[in-house]
Each structure stands twice: as C-alpha cells, then as structure tokens.
Amino acid sequence: MIGRLNHVAIAVTDLESAIALYRDTLGATVGAPQDEPDHGVTVVFITLPNTKIELLHPLGGNSPISGFLEKNPSGGIHHICYEVDDIIAARDHLVASGARVLGGGEPKIGAHKKPVLFLHPKDFNGTLIELEQV
C-alpha cells in the first residue's frame, strides 16, 4: 500500500539557522520558506537525491509544532511521510485494520498541494505518519 518515502519532517526552533545548516554546512539544495496557515507551520523543503527533508517551524500561536517544540526544545524528527496512490483507499484499509486517522479522517491539502492524512503515532511504534497521495 505505501510507496516511496516522500519526506522526513524535522521541527526546528530557529528556521534561519536550520536553513543555513543544511545549505551552507551540508551543501544541500534548500527551497524558499512557505507559510501553510491551514496547518499552522512554515515549511522549507530540502531536496536530496532520493527524498526530501521538510523543516517545520511554528506559524502563529496555535501551531501544533509549538507543543512538540515545548517537549523537545532542541527540535527533532516530527513525522515521516509516505506516498500512496489513493489516499481514500489507504485510509479505509487502515481504519479497517484498526489504525486511527487524526483530524476527523478527511484528507487536507498539504504543502505539496496534494491530499494528506496523519496517522496516530501510538498505532505506528511512536511515529507520526503522514500519507500523501501522489
């Protein structure tokens, strides 16, 4: 059911410093910051030969990333994203298998302008999973 690893998302407290680290120290190709108000984050995608890294920074006072950063003041891996061909079929299969879909179970449009869903980390070895339809 799941396809390629689309990205690994890392929550950061200082977006400019994180951008400089990936661009200047690691020599990666870093995209421009992109505000995603519907998700309460600013994202920056780092393109690697085989996947992407997504830097997440809080946008606004109600950002879900703020709570994560309070518990993890140095930042860290927030979620991993897998590609799926059909997000509704994937959701229905997962729910039938006992997995919990966060946010009411309906896909939202993500940073890549494609439908996404998040799966409860307690159902996946403590890892927040994002599914993105490709």
HUMO-V542532 format. One record per backbone hydrogen bond with DSSP energy under -0.5 kcal/mol. CO is the residue of the C=O (numbers start at 1). NH is the residue of the N-H. If there is no record, write none. Layout:
# HUMO-V542532
co->{CO	CO}
nh->{NH	NH}
This chain:
# HUMO-V542532
co->{4	4	6	7	8	9	9	10	11	13	14	15	16	17	18	19	20	20	21	21	22	28	29	34	36	36	36	39	40	41	42	43	44	45	45	46	46	47	51	52	53	53	54	55	56	57	60	63	63	64	65	66	67	68	72	76	79	80	81	81	82	83	84	86	87	88	89	90	91	92	93	94	95	100	102	103	108	108	110	114	115	116	117	118	119	120	121	121	121	124	126	128	129	130	131	132}
nh->{6	83	52	81	54	78	79	56	76	15	18	19	20	21	22	23	24	25	25	26	28	30	47	43	39	40	41	64	59	36	57	34	55	31	47	48	53	29	48	8	46	55	10	44	12	42	63	66	67	68	69	70	71	72	75	11	9	130	6	7	132	3	134	90	91	92	93	94	95	96	97	99	98	120	105	106	110	116	113	110	133	108	131	102	129	123	124	126	127	127	128	80	119	82	117	84}
